Amino acid sequence: MPHFVIDCSKQIVEQKLPEEIMQEVYDAAKSTGLFLAEELKIRINPFHYYSTGNTRDDFIHVFANIMEGRNTGQKANLSKQIITTLKTMFPEVPVISINIRDFEKATYCNKEMVQTLIQ
């Protein structure tokens, strides 16, 4: 269920393999104990075209989409764990950030939740 989408400048995936970056974010999220390991989904989007404060400085931003129900302290810890991991991997990158968005249980749906008719 939890989805972590990493947006970054293309130079980030030239410094480290995308698989390594995604694994580190996976490990950091898993270490919080908030999620089942098999439910974690990580993706990375390197951008060729971007502007950060009207510059071409490298950046990493993680969009964390998680099911509602975690408290503010748990979400703050999740943010700190992931940013600490990325800061250690990329000490020279000036912009590293995350935001956490809650999925609403009442409106979330996936294919396992839908009964389909096979004709």
Secondary structure, 3 states (H helix, E strand, C coil): CCEEEEEEECCHHHHCCHHHHHHHHHHHHHHCCCCCHHHCEEEEEEECCCCCCCCCCCEEEEEEEEECCCCHHHHHHHHHHHHHHHHHHCCCCCEEEEEEEEECCCCCCCHHHCCCCCC
